[in-house]
Amino acid sequence: MTERHPIPGVGVAVVSDGRLLLVERGRGALVGKWAVPGGRVEWGETLEDAAVREVREETGLDIRLGPVVWAGEYIGPGEPPTWHFALVDYVGFPIGGSLAAGDDARAVRWVTVAEAHELDLADSMPALLENLVPYL
């Protein structure tokens, strides 16, 4: 049997003017779910560099990265599980670029926390939203 390990991933809660930027996932484990921009860390890439890259690829925005606001795991269904991601989410602030869905995002949208709770969110999002209160 091949040895398997959790896959490192990052996300960024991009905030501006009391709103949060969410993306609708277009492929992968969370197709159709809304979440913060993010994805896998590439070999040799720092968590911080991966976070900035993922936001740019999925949203077209450049950001200033802030502190870590949530860390946890997302383990897929089945035995053995279909996937296992070890996740680190940062807060980020837009500094440039043009907003547009890209890479694996179907759509991007600025939302309030109340509006976010009305969307079909990824399982980790409610915990992340609680941690964002000081930034919104």
C-alpha positions in Angstrom: 0.0 0.0 0.0 1.2 3.5 -0.9 2.0 5.7 2.1 -0.4 8.7 2.2 0.0 12.0 4.0 -2.3 15.0 4.5 -2.0 17.6 1.8 -1.0 21.1 3.0 -3.4 23.9 1.9 -4.0 27.5 2.6 -6.9 29.9 2.4 -7.3 33.7 2.7 -10.2 35.6 4.2 -9.9 38.7 2.1 -11.8 41.5 3.8 -12.6 45.1 2.8 -15.2 47.6 4.1 -16.9 45.1 6.3 -17.3 42.5 3.6 -15.6 39.1 2.9 -14.6 37.8 -0.5 -15.8 34.3 -1.3 -15.4 32.0 -4.3 -17.7 29.3 -5.5 -15.5 26.3 -6.2 -15.5 25.0 -9.7 -13.6 21.8 -9.3 -12.0 19.5 -6.8 -13.4 18.3 -3.4 -15.7 21.3 -2.9 -17.4 21.9 -6.2 -20.3 24.2 -5.8 -19.4 25.2 -2.3 -18.5 28.8 -1.3 -15.3 29.3 0.6 -12.4 31.7 0.9 -9.9 31.6 -2.0 -7.2 29.0 -1.4 -5.7 25.7 -2.4 -2.7 23.4 -2.2 0.8 24.5 -1.2 3.3 23.7 -4.0 6.6 21.9 -3.3 9.1 24.4 -2.0 6.6 27.2 -1.6 6.0 28.9 1.7 2.5 28.9 3.2 2.5 32.7 2.9 3.6 32.7 -0.8 1.0 30.0 -1.6 -1.8 32.1 0.1 -0.9 35.2 -2.0 -0.7 33.1 -5.2 -4.0 31.4 -4.7 -5.8 34.6 -4.1 -4.3 36.1 -7.3 -5.1 33.0 -9.4 -8.7 32.6 -8.1 -9.8 36.3 -7.9 -7.3 38.5 -9.8 -6.6 40.5 -6.6 -3.2 41.3 -5.1 -3.3 41.3 -1.3 -1.4 42.2 1.8 -1.4 39.1 4.0 -2.3 39.4 7.6 -2.1 36.9 10.5 -3.4 33.3 10.7 -7.1 33.3 11.7 -7.9 29.6 11.5 -6.2 26.2 11.2 -7.7 22.8 10.9 -8.3 19.8 8.8 -10.8 18.8 6.1 -11.1 15.0 5.7 -13.1 13.5 2.9 -15.6 10.7 3.1 -14.9 7.0 3.1 -12.6 4.6 4.8 -9.8 5.3 4.0 -10.8 8.9 3.4 -11.0 10.2 -0.1 -8.9 13.3 0.8 -7.2 14.8 3.8 -6.1 18.5 3.8 -4.3 20.2 6.6 -5.4 23.9 6.3 -4.1 27.2 7.4 -6.3 30.3 6.8 -5.0 33.9 6.9 -6.8 37.2 6.8 -5.8 39.4 3.8 -6.5 42.9 2.5 -6.8 43.9 -1.2 -4.1 46.2 -2.5 -4.6 46.0 -6.2 -5.7 43.9 -9.2 -9.0 43.4 -10.9 -11.7 41.2 -9.4 -12.6 38.3 -11.7 -13.2 34.5 -11.2 -10.2 32.6 -12.4 -8.4 29.2 -12.0 -10.8 26.8 -10.3 -13.4 29.4 -9.1 -16.8 29.5 -10.8 -17.7 32.9 -9.3 -16.4 35.4 -6.8 -18.5 37.6 -4.6 -18.1 40.2 -1.8 -20.6 39.4 1.0 -21.4 40.4 4.6 -21.2 37.7 7.2 -25.0 37.4 7.2 -25.0 36.9 3.5 -22.3 34.3 3.7 -24.4 32.2 6.1 -27.1 32.1 3.4 -24.7 30.4 0.9 -23.8 26.7 0.5 -20.6 27.0 2.5 -17.7 24.6 2.9 -17.8 22.8 6.2 -14.9 24.8 7.7 -16.4 28.2 6.9 -18.6 28.8 10.0 -15.6 28.4 12.3 -13.6 30.7 10.2 -16.3 33.4 10.1 -16.4 33.4 13.9 -12.7 34.2 13.9 -13.1 37.1 11.4 -15.2 39.3 13.7 -12.3 41.6 14.6 -11.4 42.2 11.0 -14.9 43.0 9.7 
